[in-house]
Amino acid sequence: MPLLASVDLATNNLNGTLPVSLAGCQELKSLSLAKNRLTGQLPEDYSRLTSLSMLSLSNNSLHNISGALAVLGACRNLTTLILTKNFIGEELPGDGVSGFGSMEVLALGDCALRGRVPEWLTRCKKLEVLDLSWNQLVGTIPSWIGDFEYLSYLDLSNNTLVGEIPKSLTQLKSLVTSRQSPGMAFTSMPLYVKHNRSTSGRQYNQLSNFPPSLFLNDNGLNGTIWSEFGNLRELHVLDLSNNFISGSIPDALSRMENLEVLDLSSNNLSGSIPSSLTELTFLSKFSVAHNHLVGQIPNGGQFFTFSNSSFEGNPGLCRSGSCNLNLSVETPHDKEIQPASSTRNRKNKILGVAICIGLALAVFLAVILVNMSKREVSAIDYEDTEGSCHELYDSYSKPVLFFQNSAVKELTVSDLVRSTNNFDQANIIGCGGFGLVYKAYLPDGTKAAVKRLSGDYGQMEREFRAEVEALSQAQHKNLVTLRGYCRYGNDRLLIYSYMENGSLDYWLHEMSDGGYMLKWESRLRIAQGSARGLAYLHKVCEPNIIHRDVKSSNILLNENFEACLADFGLARLIQPYDTHVSTDLVGTLGYIPPEYSQSVIATPKGDVFSFGVVLLELLTGKRPVDVSKSKGSRDLISWVLQMKSEKKEEQIFDRLIWSKVHVKQLLSVLEIACKCISADPRQRSSIEEVVSCLDKV
């Protein structure tokens, strides 16, 4: 088959050695044999595959990495090479490797390779993604890594690297400013890079899922955090955890305007947490746990959403209102301008006054205590004691407010907290801008989902409770039911029905083989069901509700894989009381309709636009945003419309659902999606029209 262009035999339980016969496919451009049981070496004849652009052999048992690199170096058009989980324990060649001038993506993670970061990588001038994680590399991080013009994703985590972080990493051009990369085209072929090695799990099955990131965690790095990291405005993830980094957290990190994850935990950092970090509006994961930090935890921006685990292991840290600050400490400036004798006299006067006041207070308190001992105090009104240190404990015994739709009627806050194992991290099943979601095992044996909204809403409690009760009136088979509500200290707990199969986002983008398990029939039912739920919110529910954040992670699947919309109304519920919800950007990146950049008013047609993006996710299996590409070509909508204008519709559809049997339905849903994502809201379908069209498919 000399004209064969693409071969995908991944995840087929194949064994034996790599077939030499493939070397005869001179036009072969992409080859994936990942996740099989292949052994042996890479055939030398593969050097004749001069048209080969993408090769994925991850998750096999191949050996002789030196020979493999020598063979593949002759493949002059090779841009993507995924060799993860092979060559276990071998020595990574430090130099003497030639070729790879076109290389853009190189993944050699999880191989337990020995040696150093290889010098031959300097010849990979077009490199954009480099994954050398989970190996046994030693030495320092070479400074020449900062010279790569297009590198935007670097993972050196879980090695034995030492020394300072080279300052050159703060000058990576693709992370300082948005740049047009030479390649990184969309691909429909899964690229298995790694399996989840932790609960945070960075599993990237698609090439477009590499956000601009620096993973340097779990090494032996020391030194300080360069303030120049603040120049990396395009960086989305910075993980420096589990090292020996010391010094303070630079205030300049607040300039990393696109940062979503900042993990500095388990180091030797000191000083305070800069309050300017509250300006990082996209920050969704943050941890400085297990350092030597002191002072008050910032209480603005996204910091309302971070749990105590983000700050644990720092005895000197405190939340707002619990800090015992010494306001009488003299400043160095005061000491400079006061003579020593004047200072001593002033201190003596202050000491005398303090002793007198102390004695007077002691007598006064003694009188009060005697009087109190003669009285019988039956109760303490915790409601009227703002900031009481007993408020949290008092709330334990209060009943949970369950709405009419819930079978559970009697439950205390203490019962609810115990049902989540005191909000244990192991029970976290979701997170987002509004807070964390925990799985709860209620006393009657049923499961529930508990969303914990962090922040001080106490001054608006009556209005907040009224809004929650109004949301509970939204009852539809395609909505996640809000069953109850309670107050837990300053936090608010919303109790929802538990959705057994998680989110659509998880099945499409996170779960290994999840997209394969979601056949076209299931995807169509999910589209129809979620559309009906949205139509109910817009037209039937009293009062009508605009969702504001329709996305695949807010479409949950019950035990029968029926779609249920979640988090409806939460944006409106939170926004008046919490400053971390941006008023000029409603929704989630990739789903936000263009008109929202001109107005802060959410509309039903805005929800329709977001739903259209979800339809495209179902059709393509791709995420709505490819953050690794330049701004002009990183979004799914632009790519779909381009393919459609070029009459290449077949290339749009996920290969896992493409079939001539379904082609008519696929094209129909594509047309529906395109009507939803029109740039002009007036040209978009109403949600009732969307429901009608989907039901006719």
C-alpha positions in Angstrom: 0.0 0.0 0.0 2.5 2.7 -1.2 -0.2 5.4 -1.1 -1.3 4.8 2.5 -1.2 8.2 4.3 -2.5 7.4 7.8 -2.5 4.3 10.1 -4.1 4.2 13.5 -3.9 0.9 15.3 -3.8 2.3 18.8 -5.4 0.5 21.8 -5.8 -2.9 20.0 -3.8 -5.2 22.4 -1.4 -6.0 19.6 1.8 -7.9 20.5 5.0 -8.8 18.7 7.4 -6.4 17.0 6.9 -3.4 14.9 6.1 -4.5 11.3 9.0 -3.8 8.9 6.5 -3.8 6.0 5.3 -0.3 7.0 8.6 1.1 5.7 7.3 0.6 2.2 4.5 3.1 2.7 6.4 6.0 1.3 3.4 8.4 1.6 2.7 7.6 5.2 2.3 10.8 7.2 0.8 9.6 10.5 1.3 6.4 12.4 -0.1 5.5 15.8 0.5 2.1 17.4 0.2 3.5 21.0 -1.2 1.5 23.9 -0.4 -2.0 22.6 2.0 -4.7 23.8 4.7 -4.3 21.2 8.3 -5.2 22.0 11.7 -5.2 20.3 13.4 -2.3 18.5 12.4 0.2 15.9 13.2 -1.3 12.5 16.1 0.4 10.7 14.0 0.5 7.5 11.7 3.1 9.1 14.4 5.6 8.2 12.9 5.5 4.7 9.6 7.0 5.9 10.6 10.5 4.8 7.0 11.7 4.6 6.2 10.7 8.2 5.1 13.7 10.2 3.5 12.2 13.3 4.6 9.0 15.1 3.0 7.8 18.4 4.4 4.6 19.9 3.6 5.4 23.6 2.6 2.8 26.1 4.5 -0.2 24.7 7.6 -2.1 25.7 10.2 -1.1 23.1 13.9 -1.0 23.9 17.1 0.6 22.5 16.3 4.3 22.5 19.7 5.1 21.0 18.9 3.0 17.9 15.3 4.5 17.7 16.6 8.1 17.7 19.3 7.2 15.1 16.5 5.8 12.8 14.0 8.5 13.3 16.6 11.3 12.8 16.5 10.4 9.1 12.7 11.1 8.9 13.3 14.8 7.9 9.5 15.7 8.0 8.9 14.3 11.5 7.2 17.0 13.6 5.5 15.0 16.4 7.2 12.1 18.2 5.5 10.4 21.2 7.6 7.6 22.8 6.2 7.8 26.3 6.4 4.7 28.5 9.1 2.8 26.6 12.8 2.2 26.9 12.4 1.7 30.7 15.6 2.5 32.6 17.8 3.0 29.6 20.4 5.8 29.1 19.2 8.8 27.2 21.9 9.8 24.7 23.4 13.1 25.6 24.7 14.0 22.2 25.6 12.3 18.9 22.0 12.4 17.7 21.4 14.0 14.4 18.3 15.2 12.5 15.0 16.3 14.1 15.2 19.7 12.5 11.4 19.8 12.0 10.5 18.5 15.5 7.7 20.4 17.2 6.4 17.9 19.8 8.7 15.5 21.6 7.4 13.3 24.5 9.8 11.0 26.3 8.1 11.0 29.6 7.5 8.1 32.0 10.5 6.1 30.8 12.8 6.2 33.9 15.5 7.3 31.5 19.0 8.0 33.0 21.3 10.8 32.1 21.0 14.5 31.6 18.8 16.8 29.5 20.4 16.1 26.1 22.4 18.6 24.3 21.1 17.4 20.9 17.8 19.1 21.6 19.4 22.4 20.7 19.1 21.4 17.0 15.3 21.1 17.4 14.8 24.8 16.5 11.0 24.5 16.0 10.3 22.7 19.3 7.0 23.7 20.9 6.3 20.9 23.4 8.9 19.0 25.4 8.0 16.3 27.9 10.8 14.6 29.8 8.8 14.0 33.0 9.0 11.0 35.2 12.5 10.0 34.3 15.7 9.8 36.4 17.5 12.8 34.8 20.2 14.4 36.9 22.3 17.6 36.7 20.9 21.1 36.2 18.3 22.5 33.8 20.4 23.8 30.9 20.1 27.6 30.2 19.8 27.0 26.4 16.2 25.8 26.9 15.3 29.5 27.2 16.6 30.0 23.6 13.8 28.1 21.9 11.7 30.5 19.9 8.5 28.5 19.9 8.6 26.4 23.1 5.4 26.9 25.1 5.1 23.6 27.0 7.9 22.2 29.1 7.6 19.3 31.5 10.7 18.3 33.4 8.8 17.2 36.5 9.5 14.1 38.6 13.3 13.9 37.9 16.3 14.5 40.1 17.4 17.9 38.7 19.2 20.3 41.0 20.5 23.9 41.0 18.7 27.1 40.3 16.0 27.6 37.7 17.8 29.2 34.8 16.8 32.8 34.4 16.5 32.2 30.6 13.2 30.3 31.2 11.7 33.7 32.0 12.6 34.9 28.5 10.8 32.1 26.5 9.5 34.1 23.6 6.3 32.1 23.1 5.4 32.7 26.8 6.2 36.4 26.8 4.1 37.3 23.9 1.6 35.5 21.7 3.4 34.2 18.7 2.5 32.4 15.5 3.8 28.9 15.7 5.1 27.1 12.6 3.0 24.1 13.1 0.8 22.4 15.7 -2.1 21.8 13.3 -5.3 20.2 14.5 -5.3 16.4 14.5 -8.2 14.0 15.0 -5.8 11.1 15.9 -5.5 10.6 19.7 -1.9 11.1 20.9 -1.5 9.2 24.1 1.2 11.0 26.0 0.8 9.9 29.5 -1.5 8.4 32.0 -2.7 10.2 35.1 0.0 9.9 37.8 -1.9 11.9 40.4 -5.4 13.2 41.2 -4.7 16.4 39.3 -3.9 14.1 36.3 -2.4 15.8 33.3 -3.5 13.3 30.6 -3.4 14.8 27.1 -5.0 12.7 24.5 -5.1 15.4 21.8 -2.2 17.5 20.6 -4.4 20.6 21.0 -4.6 20.0 24.7 -1.2 21.4 25.6 -1.8 24.7 27.4 1.3 26.9 27.8 2.9 25.4 30.8 6.1 25.0 32.9 6.2 21.9 35.0 9.4 21.9 37.1 7.9 20.2 40.1 9.2 17.2 42.1 12.9 17.8 41.6 15.7 19.1 43.8 15.7 22.7 42.6 16.9 25.5 44.9 17.4 29.2 44.6 14.6 31.7 44.4 11.6 32.5 42.2 12.7 35.0 39.6 10.5 38.1 39.6 11.0 38.0 35.8 8.5 35.1 35.7 6.0 37.9 35.7 7.0 38.6 32.1 5.4 35.3 31.0 2.0 36.8 30.2 1.0 33.8 28.0 1.7 31.2 30.6 -1.3 29.2 31.9 0.4 26.7 34.3 3.4 27.2 36.6 4.2 24.3 38.9 7.3 24.6 41.1 6.1 22.4 43.9 8.1 19.8 45.9 11.5 21.5 45.5 13.9 23.4 47.8 13.1 26.9 46.5 13.5 29.7 49.1 13.0 33.4 49.4 9.7 35.3 48.9 6.9 35.1 46.4 7.5 37.9 43.9 4.8 40.5 43.6 5.5 40.5 39.8 3.8 37.1 39.4 0.5 39.1 39.3 1.5 40.2 35.8 0.9 36.7 34.5 -2.5 37.6 33.3 -3.4 34.2 31.7 -2.3 32.1 34.6 -4.7 29.4 35.6 -2.6 27.1 37.9 0.1 28.3 40.3 1.5 25.6 42.6 4.4 26.6 44.9 3.7 24.0 47.6 6.3 22.1 49.6 9.2 24.5 49.3 11.1 26.7 51.7 9.3 30.0 50.8 9.1 32.7 53.4 7.4 36.1 53.7 3.8 36.8 52.9 1.5 36.1 50.0 1.4 39.2 47.8 -2.1 40.7 47.7 -1.6 41.5 44.1 -2.1 37.9 43.2 -5.8 38.5 43.6 -5.6 40.3 40.2 -5.0 36.9 38.5 -8.7 36.6 37.4 -8.2 33.2 35.6 -6.5 31.5 38.5 -8.4 28.3 39.3 -5.8 26.3 41.2 -3.4 27.7 43.7 -1.3 26.2 46.5 1.4 27.5 48.8 1.0 24.6 51.3 3.9 23.5 53.4 6.2 26.5 53.3 7.2 29.1 55.9 4.8 31.9 54.9 3.3 34.3 57.4 0.7 37.1 57.4 -2.8 37.4 56.1 -4.1 35.4 53.2 -5.4 37.7 50.5 -9.2 37.8 50.6 -10.1 39.1 47.1 -10.4 37.8 43.6 -10.2 34.0 43.1 -8.8 33.5 46.6 -12.4 33.2 47.9 -12.6 29.9 46.0 -9.4 28.3 47.4 -9.8 25.8 50.2 -7.7 25.7 53.4 -5.6 22.9 51.9 -4.1 25.5 49.6 -2.5 27.1 52.6 -2.0 24.3 55.1 1.5 23.7 56.6 2.1 27.5 57.1 1.5 28.1 60.8 2.1 31.8 60.3 -0.7 32.3 57.8 -4.1 33.5 58.8 -7.5 34.3 57.3 -8.9 37.8 57.4 -10.3 38.6 60.8 -8.2 35.9 62.6 -4.8 37.7 62.4 -3.4 39.0 65.7 -1.6 42.0 64.3 0.6 44.2 66.6 -0.4 47.7 65.5 1.9 49.4 68.0 5.2 48.3 66.4 7.4 51.2 65.5 8.6 51.6 62.0 12.3 52.1 61.2 11.5 55.6 60.1 10.1 56.4 63.5 13.3 55.2 65.1 15.4 57.4 62.9 13.7 60.7 63.7 13.3 60.2 67.4 16.3 60.8 69.9 17.1 57.8 72.1 16.2 59.7 75.3 12.8 60.8 73.9 12.1 57.3 72.8 12.9 55.9 76.3 10.7 58.5 78.0 7.8 57.8 75.7 8.1 54.1 76.3 8.1 54.6 80.1 5.0 56.7 79.9 3.2 54.2 77.7 4.2 51.4 80.1 2.8 53.3 83.1 -0.5 54.0 81.3 -0.7 50.4 80.2 -0.3 49.1 83.7 -3.0 51.4 85.1 -5.4 50.5 82.4 -4.6 46.8 82.9 -5.3 47.0 86.7 -8.6 48.9 86.1 -9.7 46.3 83.5 -8.9 43.5 85.9 -11.1 45.0 88.6 -13.9 45.6 86.2 -13.8 42.1 84.8 -13.8 40.6 88.3 -17.0 42.5 89.2 -18.6 41.3 86.0 -17.7 37.7 86.5 -19.1 37.8 90.1 -22.4 39.2 88.7 -22.5 36.6 85.9 -22.0 33.7 88.3 -25.3 34.7 90.1 -27.3 34.5 86.9 -28.6 31.6 84.9 -27.8 32.0 81.2 -29.9 29.7 79.1 -28.7 30.6 75.6 -26.3 32.6 73.6 -27.5 34.5 70.5 -24.8 33.6 68.0 -26.8 35.2 65.2 -26.2 38.7 66.6 -22.5 38.2 67.4 -20.7 39.0 64.2 -17.4 37.4 63.8 -17.9 35.1 66.8 -15.2 32.4 67.1 -18.1 30.0 68.0 -20.1 30.7 64.8 -18.7 27.7 62.9 -19.5 25.3 65.8 -22.9 26.8 66.3 -23.9 26.2 62.7 -23.1 22.4 63.2 -26.4 21.8 65.0 -28.6 23.8 62.7 -30.9 21.9 60.3 -30.3 21.8 56.6 -33.0 23.5 54.6 -34.4 20.9 52.2 -36.8 21.9 49.5 -40.0 20.3 48.5 -38.3 18.2 45.8 -36.1 16.3 48.2 -36.9 13.0 49.9 -34.5 13.8 52.7 -36.1 16.2 55.2 -34.1 15.9 58.5 -30.4 16.5 58.4 -28.1 18.8 60.4 -25.1 20.7 59.1 -23.0 18.4 61.2 -24.5 15.4 59.4 -23.8 16.9 56.0 -20.2 17.8 56.9 -19.6 14.2 58.1 -21.1 12.9 54.9 -18.2 14.5 52.9 -15.7 13.2 55.5 -15.2 16.8 56.6 -14.7 18.0 53.0 -11.9 15.6 52.4 -10.0 16.1 49.2 -10.6 12.5 48.2 -14.3 13.4 47.9 -13.8 16.3 45.4 -15.7 15.6 42.2 -15.5 19.0 40.6 -14.2 22.5 40.8 -14.7 25.8 39.2 -14.9 29.6 39.6 -17.8 29.2 42.2 -16.1 26.7 44.4 -15.5 23.0 44.9 -18.0 20.1 44.6 -17.9 17.2 47.0 -19.5 13.8 46.9 -21.6 13.2 50.0 -22.8 9.9 51.4 -26.0 10.9 53.3 -27.1 8.9 56.4 -30.0 7.3 54.5 -27.5 5.7 52.1 -28.1 8.0 49.2 -25.4 10.1 47.5 -25.5 13.8 46.9 -23.2 16.5 45.4 -22.4 19.4 47.8 -21.1 22.6 46.3 -19.2 24.7 48.8 -19.4 28.4 48.0 -16.6 30.2 49.9 -16.8 33.8 50.8 -18.6 36.1 53.2 -22.2 36.5 52.2 -23.5 37.0 55.7 -24.7 40.5 55.2 -26.9 39.4 52.3 -28.2 36.1 53.9 -31.9 36.8 53.5 -31.6 37.8 49.8 -29.2 34.9 49.2 -31.6 32.4 50.7 -34.5 33.7 48.7 -32.5 33.4 45.4 -31.6 29.8 46.3 -35.2 28.9 47.0 -36.2 30.4 43.7 -33.6 28.2 41.9 -35.0 25.1 43.6 -38.3 25.7 41.8 -36.6 24.8 38.5 -37.8 21.2 38.0 -37.1 19.3 34.8 -35.7 15.9 33.9 -32.8 17.5 32.1 -31.8 19.8 35.0 -29.6 18.8 38.1 -32.0 19.2 41.0 -31.1 21.6 43.8 -32.3 19.7 46.9 -31.2 21.8 49.8 -29.1 24.6 51.3 -27.4 25.5 54.5 -24.9 27.9 56.0 -21.5 26.6 57.3 -19.6 29.4 59.0 -19.1 32.0 56.2 -19.5 29.4 53.5 -22.7 28.4 51.7 -23.5 24.7 50.9 -25.8 23.8 48.1 -27.0 20.2 47.9 -27.7 18.7 44.5 -28.7 15.4 43.2 -25.7 13.2 42.5 -25.0 12.5 38.8 -23.4 9.0 38.6 -21.5 9.4 35.3 -19.9 12.8 35.8 -19.7 15.5 33.1 -19.7 15.5 29.4 -16.4 17.2 29.4 -14.9 14.3 31.3 -16.1 11.7 28.8 -15.1 13.7 25.8 -11.8 15.1 26.8 -10.4 13.5 30.0 -11.4 9.9 30.4 -9.2 7.4 28.5 -11.4 6.0 25.7 -14.3 8.0 27.0 -15.0 9.5 23.5 -15.0 6.0 22.1 -17.6 4.8 24.6 -19.9 7.8 23.7 -21.3 6.5 20.4 -23.1 8.9 18.1 -26.5 7.8 19.3 -25.5 8.7 22.9 -24.1 12.1 21.8 -27.3 12.9 19.9 -29.4 12.1 23.0 -27.2 14.3 25.2 -27.6 17.2 22.7 -31.4 16.8 22.7 -31.7 16.4 26.4 -29.5 19.4 27.3 -31.3 21.5 24.8 -34.6 20.7 26.4 -33.3 21.6 29.8 -32.1 25.0 28.5 -35.4 25.6 26.8 -37.2 25.0 30.1 -35.0 27.6 31.9 -35.6 30.2 29.1 -39.3 29.8 28.6 -41.1 27.6 31.2 -39.4 28.2 34.5 -40.9 31.1 36.6 -39.0 33.3 36.7 -37.1 32.6 33.5 -33.4 31.8 34.1 -30.5 32.7 31.8 -27.8 30.1 32.5 -24.8 32.3 31.7 -22.2 29.4 31.7 -23.4 26.7 29.3 -20.4 24.4 28.7 -19.6 20.7 28.5 -18.4 20.5 32.1 -21.9 21.9 33.2 -23.7 19.1 31.4 -23.8 16.1 33.8 -24.8 12.5 32.9 -27.0 10.4 35.2 -26.9 6.6 35.4 -28.7 6.3 32.1 -26.4 8.8 30.4 -29.2 11.3 30.2 -28.0 14.9 30.1 -28.8 17.3 33.0 -27.8 20.9 33.0 -25.9 22.0 36.1 -25.0 25.4 37.7 -27.8 27.3 36.2 -28.4 30.6 37.9 -25.2 30.5 39.9 -23.5 33.3 38.1 -26.5 35.6 39.0 -26.6 34.2 42.5 -22.9 34.9 43.3 -22.2 38.0 41.2 -23.8 40.7 43.4 -22.0 39.5 46.5 -18.5 38.2 45.4 -16.0 40.3 43.7 -14.1 37.4 42.1 -16.8 37.0 39.4 -15.9 39.3 36.6 -18.7 41.6 35.5 -17.1 42.2 32.1 -16.6 38.6 31.1 -19.7 36.4 31.7 -19.0 32.7 31.1 -16.0 30.5 30.3 -13.3 31.1 27.7 -14.3 29.4 24.4 -18.0 29.5 25.1 -18.4 33.3 25.5 -20.5 34.9 22.7 -18.8 37.8 20.9 -21.4 40.4 21.9 -20.5 39.9 25.6 -17.3 41.9 25.0 -19.5 44.9 24.4 -22.1 44.5 27.1 -22.2 42.9 30.5 -25.9 41.9 30.1 -26.4 38.2 29.7 -29.1 37.1 27.2 -30.9 33.9 26.1 -29.1 34.2 22.7 -25.8 34.2 24.6 -26.8 30.8 26.1 -27.6 29.6 22.6 -24.2 30.5 21.3 -22.5 28.6 24.2 -24.8 25.6 23.5 -23.7 25.7 19.8 -20.1 25.3 21.0 -21.1 22.3 23.0 -22.7 20.8 19.8 -19.3 21.3 18.1 -17.6 19.5 20.9 -20.0 16.6 20.5 -19.4 16.5 16.7 -15.6 16.9 16.8 -14.4 15.5 20.1 -12.3 18.7 20.4 -12.1 21.3 23.1 -13.4 24.7 22.2 -10.0 26.4 22.7 -6.6 25.3 21.6 -4.4 27.6 23.8 -1.2 26.3 22.3 -1.9 28.0 19.0 -1.8 31.7 18.1 -4.8 33.8 18.9 -6.0 33.9 15.3 -6.4 30.2 15.0 -6.8 28.7 18.4 -10.6 28.4 18.6 -12.7 25.5 17.5 -15.3 27.7 15.9 -12.9 29.3 13.4 -11.5 25.9 12.4 -15.0 24.4 11.9 -16.1 27.4 9.8 -12.9 27.2 7.7 -13.3 23.5 7.1 -17.0 24.1 6.2 -16.1 26.9 3.7 -13.6 24.6 2.0 -16.2 21.8 1.7 -14.2 19.6 4.0 -17.0 18.7 6.4 -15.9 15.1 6.7 -12.7 16.3 8.4 -14.7 18.1 11.1 -16.3 15.0 12.6 -14.7 12.9 15.4 -13.4 9.8 13.8 -14.9 7.8 16.6 -18.5 8.6 15.4 -17.9 9.1 11.7 -19.9 6.7 9.6 -21.7 6.8 6.3 -24.8 5.5 8.2 -24.8 8.6 10.3 -23.6 11.2 7.8 -27.0 12.8 7.3 -27.6 13.2 11.0 -24.0 14.5 11.5 -24.4 17.2 8.8 -27.9 18.2 10.2 -26.5 18.7 13.7 -23.5 20.6 12.2 -26.0 23.0 10.5 -27.9 23.5 13.8 -24.6 24.2 15.6 -23.6 26.8 12.9 -26.9 28.6 13.3 -26.3 28.8 17.1 -22.8 30.3 16.8 -23.6 33.1 14.4 -21.7 36.2 15.3 -24.9 38.2 15.0 -27.3 37.3 17.9 -30.3 38.2 15.7 -29.3 35.4 13.2 -29.1 32.7 15.9 -31.9 30.2 16.4 -33.9 30.4 19.6 -33.5 27.5 22.0 -37.0 26.3 21.1 -36.0 26.1 17.4 -32.9 24.2 18.4 -35.0 21.7 20.3 -37.4 21.3 17.4 -34.5 20.8 14.9 -32.6 18.3 17.1 -35.8 16.3 17.7 -36.2 16.0 13.9 -32.7 14.6 13.3 
